[in-house]
C-alpha cells in the first residue's frame, strides 16, 4: 500500500497550538533559517500522527514506536508505504528518495501500567510558554522534571489528519511527547531521534500531570534519553520513551575570532567589496575579515535579519536585505554601490540554496534540477549586474566552490552538479573580461550553521570558517596576474 502526505504550514501551526510545542525550529522562519535545515520543519510527532491517519486499522493503536531519520518539511510531498505485521502496521515515510520516518504501530487492547507505577506529582510546574534554553552540560543523568499538561484543539487536529476519536489517547500522548522534547528537555536545541508511546485506557480530562526523568546523556554524540509518565487525574494515561538529539547552537563567527585568524594591518584599506550571502557561515566570516583588513563591505543577506543587524554595526559594513537571484534587486544594488563608492574591487559569491542530502530518483529530478538552477542564479545574476564595476576597477571575482567535486557521493548529486556548473560559468568569464582576476575556492566542509546537524565529535573534525575566511581574504589582496586560479584547501581550511 502507498499514499502521499503533505504537511502544510497551517497544519504545523495547528499542531504547535494543540501540543504547546512552540519550539522555534518549527514555528519561526528566521530562527530555522539560521539552522542547517534552512527553513521550519514539521514536528516529528505530527508526521507520525499523519501516518496513523492513513493506516487501515480496525481498532485503536495502543503503542507507537517511531524512528526519525531526517526532517519532514512542510509543503514537501512525502511518499508513504504501509505494510502489515504480526502486531499491527509499519508505515515508512519517504522524501527525495530516502526514508525519513518509520512508525511501527501496535493495535489492540492497551497494556496495563506497570505494577510499580508511582503516584502523580503533588506540585507540578505550570506549562512552559517558551522552550528551555539548556546547554548540553546542564542536562544530567537522573534529573527529574514534572508539570501540568493541557492539550488543546485535539478534535480539530484529529479531523484534519483523518484520525478516529479512538486514536485520541495516542494523539494526546504524542502531543505530550513533542512538548517534552521541544519545550522541556532538551528544549530549544532538541530534535527527536526516536520515541515510543504507550497509551493506557483513560477518559479525557482537561489537564494532565506528568513526571519525567533523564535516563542517559551521551555528550560526545549529543544523545539524551528521557522516560516519562502521564496521569489523567489519579489514573495512568500514558508513558513515553524519548531519544533526542541535542543540536549544537548555531555557529556564529565573532569579531574576536576573526581578528585572531587575520594578519595585522589593513591591507585592503580603500577597497570596496560586495559579498553575496554575507550574514551566515563563511560569507559572514569573510565579510568581517574584509572589514577588519580595511575594506568597505556591502553585504547582501536574504532572511537572517538579526545576524545582519549585528554585522551592520561594524563601521565598514553596510548590509542590504534582498534576493540575490533577482536581477532587479542586483542591478539596483550595483547602482547604489557605484553612486556611493564609485567602484567595486571584489565581488564575493558565497550564497547558495538550502542543501540537504538527496539521491537521484524519478521523484527527485525536479528538486535536483531546481537546486542547480537556484545555485546558478545566485552567482550568474550578481556577476552580470556588477560586471561593469569589476571591468572599471580590473577587479576580482571570488566564487565559493566545494571539495564535493573531488569525491561526490550518492547523496549529493545536486550539490556536485551545481558546483561543477558554477566553476565552468566562472571560468568562461575570463575571455570575456580579460582584466579580471577570478578565484575559485574549493573548500572542505566547514563548522558553520549551514552544515548538516553535527554532534560534538563531528564538529571537532570540521574546519574553522574564520580560518578559511582569513585565507580567502589573503588570497584577495595577494598580487596575481589576470585570469582564473583554483584555490584548493586541505581539511583544516588551509591552502594546499
C-alpha positions in Angstrom: 0.0 0.0 0.0 1.3 3.5 -0.8 0.0 7.1 -0.3 1.2 10.6 -0.3 1.3 13.0 2.7 1.9 16.8 2.6 2.0 18.7 5.9 1.3 22.4 5.2 2.5 25.2 7.4 -1.1 25.8 8.6 -1.2 22.2 9.9 2.2 22.6 11.6 0.8 25.8 13.3 -2.3 23.9 14.5 -0.1 21.1 16.0 2.0 23.7 17.8 -1.1 25.1 19.4 -2.5 21.6 20.1 0.7 20.3 21.7 2.0 23.6 23.1 5.3 22.7 21.4 6.4 26.1 20.2 10.0 25.3 19.5 11.2 27.9 17.1 12.7 25.2 14.8 9.0 24.5 13.8 7.4 28.0 14.3 10.0 30.7 13.4 11.1 31.3 9.9 14.1 33.4 10.9 15.3 31.0 13.6 15.0 28.0 11.3 16.7 29.9 8.5 19.8 30.1 10.7 20.0 26.3 11.1 21.2 23.7 8.8 17.6 23.0 7.8 17.2 26.4 6.2 13.5 26.7 6.9 11.0 25.5 9.5 10.5 21.7 9.8 7.5 19.8 10.9 7.2 18.4 14.4 8.2 14.7 14.3 5.1 13.7 16.3 2.8 15.4 13.8 4.3 13.4 11.0 3.7 10.2 13.0 0.1 11.2 13.6 -0.3 11.9 9.9 0.9 8.3 9.2 -1.5 6.9 11.7 -4.3 8.7 9.9 -3.5 6.7 6.8 -3.3 3.2 8.4 -6.2 0.8 7.8 -6.5 -0.1 11.5 -9.8 -1.7 12.7 -9.0 -0.9 16.3 -7.2 1.9 18.0 -3.4 1.8 18.4 -2.0 1.2 21.9 1.7 1.6 21.3 3.6 3.5 18.7 7.4 3.4 18.1 8.8 5.9 15.6 12.4 6.4 14.3 13.2 9.7 12.7 16.0 9.6 10.1 15.6 13.1 8.6 13.4 16.2 8.8 9.9 16.4 7.4 9.5 19.7 5.6 6.1 21.4 5.4 4.6 21.6 1.9 7.0 19.0 0.6 5.4 15.8 -0.8 6.2 12.7 1.2 5.5 9.1 -0.1 4.0 6.7 2.4 4.4 2.9 2.2 2.5 0.7 4.6 2.9 -3.0 5.4 1.1 -5.2 7.9 3.0 -7.2 10.5 2.0 -9.6 13.3 1.4 -6.7 15.8 -0.2 -4.2 13.6 1.3 -2.0 10.9 4.5 -0.3 9.8 4.5 2.9 7.9 7.5 4.4 6.2 7.6 8.0 5.0 9.9 8.8 2.1 11.2 12.1 0.6 13.8 12.7 -2.0 14.4 9.0 -2.5 15.2 8.5 1.2 13.3 7.1 4.2 12.8 9.9 6.7 10.5 8.3 9.2 9.5 4.8 10.3 6.4 4.2 12.5 5.5 0.8 13.9 2.0 0.7 15.4 0.7 -2.0 17.7 -3.0 -2.2 17.8 -5.4 -3.8 20.2 -6.0 -3.7 23.9 -3.8 -1.2 25.8 -1.3 -2.9 28.0 -1.8 -2.4 31.8 0.5 0.0 33.5 3.5 -1.4 35.4 2.7 -2.7 38.9 5.2 -0.1 40.4 3.5 2.8 38.7 4.0 5.8 41.1 1.5 8.4 42.3 1.3 11.6 40.3 3.4 14.6 41.4 1.8 16.7 44.1 3.0 20.1 43.0 3.6 20.0 39.2 5.1 23.1 37.5 2.9 25.2 35.1 3.2 24.7 31.4 6.1 26.5 29.6 5.3 29.3 27.2 8.9 29.2 25.8 11.3 26.3 25.4 14.1 25.8 27.9 17.4 27.1 26.7 19.5 24.4 28.3 23.1 23.6 27.3 24.2 20.0 27.0 26.4 20.4 30.1 23.3 21.3 32.1 21.5 18.1 31.3 22.4 15.4 33.8 21.5 11.8 34.0 18.9 11.3 36.7 17.5 14.8 36.6 13.7 14.9 37.0 11.1 17.4 36.0 7.3 17.4 36.4 4.4 19.6 35.3 0.9 20.1 34.2 0.0 19.4 30.6 -3.1 20.7 28.8 -3.6 19.6 25.2 -5.9 21.7 23.0 -7.6 21.6 19.6 -7.4 17.8 19.6 -10.7 17.3 17.8 -9.7 19.8 15.1 -6.3 18.1 14.8 -7.9 14.7 14.5 -10.3 15.9 11.9 -7.5 17.4 9.8 -5.4 14.2 10.0 -8.3 11.8 9.4 -7.9 10.3 12.9 -10.7 8.3 14.5 -11.7 9.5 18.0 -10.5 6.2 19.3 -6.9 7.4 18.5 -7.2 10.4 20.8 -5.5 8.7 23.7 -2.4 8.1 21.5 -2.7 11.6 19.9 -2.7 13.1 23.4 0.4 11.2 24.3 2.1 12.1 21.0 1.4 15.8 21.6 2.8 15.5 25.1 5.9 13.7 23.9 6.5 16.6 21.4 6.1 19.1 24.2 8.6 17.2 26.4 11.3 17.1 23.7 10.8 20.6 22.3 10.0 22.6 25.4 11.4 20.7 28.4 14.4 18.5 27.8 16.5 19.1 25.7 14.2 22.1 24.9 15.1 24.6 22.3 18.0 22.6 20.9 16.1 19.3 20.9 15.5 17.2 17.9 13.6 13.8 18.1 15.6 10.7 17.1 13.0 8.2 18.2 10.0 7.9 20.5 7.9 5.1 22.0 4.5 6.0 23.2 2.2 3.6 25.1 -1.3 4.8 25.8 -3.5 3.3 28.5 -7.2 3.4 28.5 -8.5 6.7 30.0 -11.3 9.2 29.8 -10.1 12.6 28.5 -9.5 15.2 31.2 -9.0 19.0 30.9 -5.4 18.7 32.0 -2.9 16.1 32.9 0.1 15.7 35.3 3.4 14.2 34.3 6.7 13.2 35.8 9.9 12.6 33.6 13.5 11.5 34.2 16.6 11.8 32.1 17.9 8.2 31.9 21.1 8.8 30.0 23.3 11.5 28.4 26.0 11.0 25.8 27.8 14.3 25.5 30.1 13.3 22.6 27.2 12.5 20.3 24.6 14.8 21.9 22.1 11.9 22.6 19.7 12.5 25.5 17.2 9.8 26.6 14.1 10.7 28.7 11.4 8.5 30.2 8.1 10.0 31.3 4.7 9.1 32.7 1.4 10.9 32.3 -1.7 10.9 34.6 -5.3 11.7 34.0 -6.4 12.7 37.5 -5.0 9.7 39.5 -5.2 7.2 36.6 -2.2 6.2 34.4 -2.8 7.7 31.0 0.4 7.1 29.0 4.1 6.6 29.2 6.8 7.6 26.8 10.5 6.9 26.0 12.3 9.6 24.0 15.7 9.6 22.4 16.6 13.1 21.3 19.5 14.7 19.6 20.9 17.9 21.1 21.5 20.2 18.2 24.7 22.3 18.8 24.0 26.0 19.0 24.3 27.9 15.7 28.0 28.5 14.9 28.4 32.3 14.8 31.9 33.6 13.9 32.6 36.6 16.1 34.8 39.6 15.6 37.5 38.4 18.1 37.8 35.0 16.4 38.1 36.7 13.0 40.8 39.1 14.2 42.7 36.2 15.7 42.9 34.5 12.3 44.0 37.5 10.4 47.4 39.1 10.0 47.9 42.5 11.5 47.4 45.6 9.3 44.8 47.0 6.9 46.0 45.5 3.5 42.7 46.4 1.8 42.2 49.9 3.0 40.4 52.0 0.4 39.0 48.9 -1.4 35.3 48.1 -1.8 33.8 44.6 -1.7 30.4 43.2 -2.4 29.6 39.9 -0.6 26.6 37.8 -1.6 25.4 35.7 1.3 27.0 37.9 3.9 25.1 37.1 7.1 25.8 33.4 7.7 28.6 30.9 7.7 31.6 31.5 5.6 30.0 34.6 4.0 29.7 36.3 7.4 33.2 35.4 8.4 34.6 36.7 5.1 32.6 39.9 5.5 34.1 40.5 8.9 37.6 39.6 7.7 37.4 42.0 4.7 36.2 44.8 7.0 39.0 44.1 9.5 41.5 44.5 6.7 40.2 48.0 6.0 37.8 47.1 3.1 34.4 48.7 2.8 32.0 45.9 2.5 28.5 45.9 1.1 26.8 42.7 2.3 23.7 41.1 0.9 21.5 38.8 3.0 18.1 37.3 2.4 16.4 36.5 5.7 18.8 36.4 8.6 17.9 39.9 9.8 19.2 39.6 13.4 22.7 38.4 12.4 22.8 41.0 9.6 22.0 43.8 12.1 24.9 42.6 14.2 27.3 42.7 11.3 26.0 46.1 10.2 27.2 47.7 13.4 30.8 47.4 12.1 31.8 50.8 10.8 33.0 49.4 7.5 30.0 47.0 6.8 26.8 48.1 5.1 24.1 45.4 4.9 21.3 45.1 2.4 18.4 42.7 2.5 17.2 41.2 -0.8 17.1 38.3 -3.1 20.5 38.0 -4.9 18.8 35.8 -7.6 16.6 38.7 -8.5 18.0 40.7 -11.4 16.2 43.9 -10.5 17.5 43.8 -6.9 21.1 43.2 -8.0 21.1 46.0 -10.6 19.6 48.4 -8.1 22.3 47.4 -5.6 25.0 47.9 -8.3 23.7 51.4 -9.0 23.8 52.2 -5.3 27.4 51.0 -4.9 28.5 52.9 -8.0 26.9 56.1 -6.8 28.0 55.8 -3.2 31.5 54.3 -3.5 32.4 54.7 -7.2 33.9 51.3 -7.5 33.8 47.6 -6.8 37.2 45.8 -6.3 35.9 42.5 -5.1 32.7 40.5 -5.8 32.4 37.5 -3.4 29.7 34.9 -4.2 29.1 32.8 -1.1 25.3 32.3 -1.2 23.7 29.0 -2.0 20.3 27.3 -1.8 19.4 25.2 1.2 21.4 21.9 1.0 20.0 18.6 2.2 21.0 15.0 1.3 19.2 13.9 -1.9 19.5 10.9 -4.1 18.7 10.9 -7.8 15.4 9.1 -8.4 12.4 9.6 -10.6 10.8 11.5 -7.8 13.7 13.9 -7.2 14.7 15.0 -10.7 12.7 18.3 -10.4 14.2 19.0 -7.0 17.8 18.4 -8.2 17.5 20.4 -11.4 15.7 23.2 -9.4 18.7 23.2 -6.9 21.2 23.6 -9.7 19.2 26.4 -11.3 18.8 28.2 -7.9 22.6 27.9 -7.3 23.4 29.2 -10.8 21.1 32.3 -10.4 22.8 33.2 -7.1 26.1 33.6 -9.0 25.2 34.5 -12.6 22.8 37.4 -11.7 25.1 39.2 -9.3 28.1 38.7 -11.7 26.1 40.2 -14.6 24.9 43.2 -12.5 28.4 44.0 -11.2 30.4 43.3 -14.4 30.7 46.9 -15.4 32.1 47.9 -12.0 34.5 45.0 -12.0 35.6 46.0 -15.5 36.3 49.5 -14.4 38.4 48.5 -11.5 40.1 45.4 -13.1 38.5 43.7 -10.1 38.4 40.2 -8.6 35.6 37.7 -8.6 35.7 35.1 -5.9 33.2 32.2 -6.0 32.9 29.6 -3.3 33.0 26.0 -4.6 33.3 22.7 -2.8 35.5 19.7 -2.4 32.4 17.6 -3.2 33.7 17.8 -6.8 36.7 15.7 -5.8 34.6 12.9 -4.4 30.8 13.3 -5.0 28.7 10.9 -3.0 25.3 9.4 -4.0 23.5 11.8 -1.6 24.9 15.0 -3.2 24.3 14.9 -6.9 22.6 18.3 -6.8 25.5 19.8 -4.9 28.1 18.4 -7.2 26.2 19.4 -10.3 25.7 22.9 -9.1 29.3 23.5 -8.1 30.6 22.0 -11.4 28.3 24.2 -13.4 29.3 27.3 -11.4 33.0 26.6 -11.9 32.6 26.4 -15.7 30.4 29.5 -15.6 33.1 31.5 -13.8 35.9 30.2 -16.0 34.0 31.3 -19.0 34.2 34.9 -17.8 37.9 35.2 -18.2 37.9 35.5 -22.1 35.0 38.0 -21.8 36.7 40.0 -19.1 40.5 39.6 -19.6 41.4 42.1 -16.9 39.6 40.2 -14.1 41.2 38.0 -11.5 38.9 35.1 -11.0 39.3 32.9 -7.9 37.5 29.5 -7.4 37.7 28.4 -3.8 37.2 24.6 -3.4 36.6 24.4 0.3 36.1 21.5 2.7 33.1 21.1 4.9 33.2 23.9 7.5 31.9 24.2 11.0 29.0 26.6 10.3 25.3 26.7 11.0 24.7 25.7 7.4 26.2 22.2 7.9 24.0 19.2 8.5 23.3 19.0 12.3 26.5 18.0 13.9 27.4 16.1 17.0 30.2 17.5 19.2 32.5 14.8 17.8 31.7 15.7 14.2 32.2 19.4 14.9 35.7 18.8 16.1 36.6 17.5 12.6 35.3 20.5 10.7 37.5 23.4 9.6 37.1 26.8 11.1 35.2 29.3 9.0 37.3 32.1 10.5 40.5 30.5 9.3 39.1 29.8 5.9 37.8 33.4 5.6 41.3 34.7 6.6 42.8 32.6 3.8 40.4 33.9 1.3 41.0 37.5 2.2 44.7 36.9 2.0 44.2 35.5 -1.5 42.2 38.6 -2.5 45.0 41.0 -1.7 47.8 38.8 -3.0 49.1 40.3 -6.3 48.4 37.9 -9.2 48.0 38.2 -13.0 44.6 38.4 -14.6 42.9 35.0 -15.3 41.4 32.2 -13.3 43.0 30.5 -10.4 41.8 27.4 -8.4 42.3 27.7 -4.7 42.3 24.2 -3.2 42.1 23.7 0.6 43.0 20.9 2.8 40.7 19.5 5.5 41.9 22.1 8.1 40.9 25.0 5.9 44.4 26.0 4.8 45.5 26.3 1.2 47.3 23.3 -0.3 
